[in-house]
Each structure stands twice: as structure tokens, then as C-alpha cells.
């Protein structure tokens, strides 16, 4: 299953427990985001709406969950994913990150499918309350049937514009 075309642009709104830029990855910091974009799966184009929340359990280490709803294509698709991510926040101008996730995907008319994956990339400040994330995601599907899903693993870009207030 091919995921996003050319990198889904995600508009995020973050509500922080710490208002200063230095505290963006501090213990206790919370992020909530909503987004939208386009995706492709099953030889069909979709409109994707997403929401996520994360909490920094310790400096640099966040745990979270995300939800996606894919509509407008041949099948209705819903994705739910818990995740963990570490940001190397000590770096001065760019903060590398690495993370992992488990995803449960429901596709109307087809068997549900589970996947797990990893993401790696960098965060770059683009203002006092904003940053851009750019990276790659690798995802592998568990028990994948290639007769149904054209690919049982995928690598795709992960680009986000984050605005905090």
C-alpha cells in the first residue's frame, strides 16, 4: 500500500506546558495537532485528516498517539498509532529525532492490518514559536497479503510544519 504522495503537509497547532523555545522538548511539555493532506492507496487518491497528541515523559523523550481518517477513495481507511520519539534537543541549530510506532489500520471491505515502523529526521527552528520537521519513515506490515496490498513495506517522506502558541 503506497502511503503519502510527495510528503503529506501537516499543519499542526501545539499547546505547550512551557512557553519558551528552549522548553519545546522538556519533561511535561504537551503537543496536540490536527492536519490534513492528500494520500494514495489502492490506486485511488484520498483526502487525509489527522490528529495527534504527545507528552514529554522526560527531556527529549515523548510518547503519543495519532489518528488518521482517509476518505474520498475506493475504501474508507482509519489508522490509530501509539508512538515514541526521542529528540536530540541539545544540538544548537537542528535537532535530530528518531522514533518508532505501532499502527492498526482498518480498511472497509478488507481485512484489518497491523504495522510497525521507525522514523528519523531533523527539526529546524523557523521562528520563536515554529519549527519544520523533515525526515523519512519506514513501515512494515504484519501478516501482509501481497495479493491484497501491493507492497508489504514502504518508505516515505515525513514533512511537518509546527506552530506553537
N, C-alpha and C positions, 0 to 999 in steps of 0.2 A: 504494500500500500504506500503510495507516494504521499508524503505529507505536504508541507507548505511549498509554494512556488516562489522562488526568489527571496525567501525570508519574510515571514509574516511581520508586519509592522504592528507593534503593540503599544498602545497609548496607555500609560499607567499613571495612576494617582496614588501617591504613597502618603500615609498618615504616620508620622514618626513619633516615637516616645521621646526622642531627643531632637531638638530643632536645629542644632548646629551641624555643619557638613562633616566635621570630624566624628560625629556620633552616628553616622549613617549605618555603620556595621557593628555598633556597640550592643552589648548584652541588654536585653529589654526592648530593643527597637522593634517596631512592628511595621509591616508593609501590607497594604491592601491594593489590589489593582484590578482594573477592568480593561478590556481591549477588544479589538475587532480586526478582521482582515480577511484575506482570501486563502483558500486551500484547495488542493486537488486530491481526489481519491476515487478509485473505481471508475476511472476515465470520465470523471464528472467534476465540475467546479462547484465549490461551496463557499458560503459566507460563514465565517467563524467568529463566534462571540466567546470571550473567555473572562474568567475571574480567578483571582488567586489571593492567598493570604500567607504570610510567613512571619516567623518570630525568631529573633536572635537569642538563642538559648545561652550563648556565650559570645564574647567578642569574635566576630568573623564567621561564626557558625550559625546558620539558620535552618529551621525546619519549617515545612509548609505544606500546602495542598493547593491544587488547581482544578478547575472545572472548565471544559470546553463543550460548546454545542455547535455542531456543523449542520447547516441547513441549506436547502436550495438545490441539492444534488439528487442522485438516484436513491440514496439511502439516508435516513436520519442517523447521525453519529453523535454519541456522547462520550466524553473522556473525563475520568477522575484520576488524579495522580498525587499521592503523597511524595514529598521530596526532601532532600537535604543538600545544603550547599555551603561551601567554605570560600570566603573572600579573603585574599591576602591583602588586608587593609593597610598594612604598614608601608606599602610601596607609595612613593610620593605622587606620581602623576597618573599612573594607570594601575588599577587593582585587578590582578588576575583572579579568576574564580574557577572552581571545579565543583561538580555536584553529581548527584545520582537521583534516580526516581524509579518508581514502580507505577505502571499505568493500567487501569481497567477500562477497556473500550467496549461500548455497546453499539452494534450496527444493526439497524432494523432489517429484518429478513435474513440475517446471517448469524452464525454463532458468535458469542462474545469472544474477545481475545485479550490476553494479558501481554504486557511487555515490560521491559526494564531498560534502562539506559543511563547514559552519562552525558554530561555537558561540560565544556571547558571554554573559557573566553576571557575577555577583559572588560572592565568598567572604566569609562573615561569621563571625568567631570566636564560638564558643558555649561556650568553656571553654579551659583551658590546653592541652588536647590534642585539641580537637574544633573543627570548623567546618562550616558549612552552605553549600552551593553552590546557587545558583538562577540559571537562565538559559534561553535559547532555543537551539534547534538548527534549522538549515536544511539539508535534504538533497535532492540532485538525483540521479536515477537515469540512468545512461548507457545508451543504446540501449533505453530502456523501451518496452514494447508495452502501450498502454493497454487493449487487449483482454484482457490477462492481469492486469496490475497496474492497479488502478482509478485510481491517481494516480502521476505520474512525478516529483513533488516534494512535499515535506512540511515543515512547520514544527511543532515540538513542544516542550513544556517539558522542562527538564533539571534535576531536583532531586536532590541528593545530601546525605547526612549522613555526614560523615567523622570517624572516631575514630582518633587516632594514639597509639601506645604504643611 
